[in-house]
Amino acid sequence: MLRMWSLVKASILMVLLAASTVASQSATLRTPEEETRDYLSRLSPEERARSDAYFEGGYWLQLLDFLYGLGVALVLLATGLSRRVRDLAARITHRGRVRPLGTALYAAFYILASAILSFPLLVYTGFFREHRYGLSNQTFGPWFQERITALAVALVILGLLLVLLYTIFRRAPKTWWIWGSVVSLSTLALTSLIAPVYIMPLFNDYRPLSVPELRDNILAMARANGIPADEVYEFDASRQSKRISANVSGILGTMRISLNDNLLSRCTPQEVRSVMGHEMGHYVLNHAYEGLLFFGVLLLVGFAFLRWGYRAAQRRFGERWGIGGIEDEAGLPLLAAVLSVYFFFATPLINSFVRANEAEADLFGLNATREPEGFAEVALKLGEYRKLDPGPLEEWIFFDHPSGRARIEMAMRWKAEQALLQSHAP
């Protein structure tokens, strides 16, 4: 009897001990929402206010940039400058007998004139405002030199595109809007193809990653996910800004894995791996090709809108401005204005598409690297210039990436579900 009573007491003690252990573990477990709040609370109110002010100011800058562009177009048209330059280009090319050359001359004028008229706004948004919020490391001289380089690239790529478009406008008067969208998409694809090798090195120095262990780790992760890479490059973005970034860029044979020196200097190896896992997700999930398909449809609808909008405006103002149909180079400012209206109002749709791809890459990166804490830490660092906790409508309209809160909560939810899976493992 005494022995039986001892066994009963021992059993009761074991049950109580087990219950106590479970209760203790339950008390230490935190929900993804609680962990997300913990991460967000690490930024001081002053830091949050600064980040919010910078990002929310960007909303107004989008509107200002749109209206400013319309103003530039109106100046070129209403002053008659556009038609006078068209006539001058025609005289230079023997009364337009060499029409593509005349188009090229007008295109060069338009690109340069637009750049000069837009320069005051560019100086404010790209230089003074970035310094005001402590995000830029450049003095004015190097910054201006890079803008000149970007202008030279635009003169080549945009100039060739405009010559092709106006050739189509003249030779396909009924179907130009279809062929125009095809040529524009082809130019976008070609630019994506050559950018990693020929354009991006114009702005930064690229060299093989100088940290062998991290390089091998990144390449191993790439090979494990079917990415054909044999080198990782780092580039010197710190001479321009404090932002962290990386990319797996290019299509077909120009794919390149790159990360900037800010990422290397400001982030732990775990955080770097989480960023590279995200970037590899874009490649593995074929987001570059999805983007080309999406923008192909967007451009086709945009050129259809252009056909209607240009015709309507030309009928009303064409005689006053001295411009003819879509094939008239002097109408290029009107063409640009109509397309800018279309893309301005398409911004929420474009942001939603890009944001969905970014969320897919986030989830891919979490599964590839299994670094939820590293991922959350990076989201906080991006919160230096991206609003962390917007409202749903605000995020839908203005965010082309998931918000910091959404990204941290995704990482913490992934972490919690992985813990649950491991607890149920045989």
QUIBELMO-V964571 format. One record per pair of residues at least 24 apart in sequence whose ideal C-beta (glycine too) atoms are under 6 Angstrom apart, sorted by sequence separation. I is the first residue (numbers start at 1). J is the second residue. D is the distance in whole Angstrom. If there is no record, write none. Layout:
i;j;d
I;J;D
I;J;D
//
This chain:
i;j;d
85;109;5
238;262;5
209;234;5
232;257;5
233;258;5
234;259;6
235;260;5
236;261;6
237;262;6
379;404;5
161;187;5
206;233;5
234;261;6
229;257;5
310;338;5
379;407;4
206;235;5
246;275;5
309;338;4
379;408;5
246;276;6
204;235;4
205;236;5
248;279;5
204;236;6
247;279;6
248;280;6
306;338;5
376;408;5
246;279;5
306;339;6
248;283;4
376;411;5
115;151;5
375;411;4
251;288;5
305;342;5
372;411;4
302;342;5
72;114;6
372;414;5
111;154;6
358;401;5
359;402;5
372;415;4
111;155;6
355;399;6
358;402;6
72;117;5
355;400;6
354;400;4
111;158;6
366;414;5
348;397;5
351;400;4
107;159;5
68;121;5
149;202;5
196;249;5
227;280;6
196;250;4
107;162;4
225;280;6
227;283;6
146;203;6
197;254;5
193;251;5
196;254;5
218;276;5
104;163;5
192;251;5
225;284;5
294;353;5
103;163;5
196;256;4
193;254;6
100;163;5
103;166;5
61;125;6
287;357;5
285;360;6
54;133;5
282;361;5
281;361;4
278;361;5
281;364;3
278;362;6
281;365;5
278;365;4
277;365;3
274;365;6
277;368;4
277;369;4
274;369;5
273;369;5
274;371;4
273;371;6
274;374;4
270;371;5
274;375;4
138;240;6
189;292;6
271;374;4
275;378;6
137;241;6
270;374;4
274;378;6
136;241;5
135;241;6
271;377;5
135;242;6
271;378;5
185;296;5
185;299;6
184;299;5
181;299;4
181;300;4
181;303;4
180;303;5
177;303;4
177;304;6
177;307;5
169;326;5
170;327;5
169;327;4
110;332;5
106;329;4
103;329;6
83;322;4
86;329;5
77;321;4
86;330;4
83;330;4
82;330;5
135;385;6
82;333;6
77;333;5
76;333;4
73;333;4
73;336;6
73;337;4
70;337;5
69;340;5
66;344;5
54;385;5
55;386;6
51;383;6
55;387;4
51;384;6
52;387;5
39;376;5
59;398;6
39;408;5
36;408;5
36;409;4
36;412;5
32;409;6
35;412;4
32;412;4
32;413;4
32;416;5
//
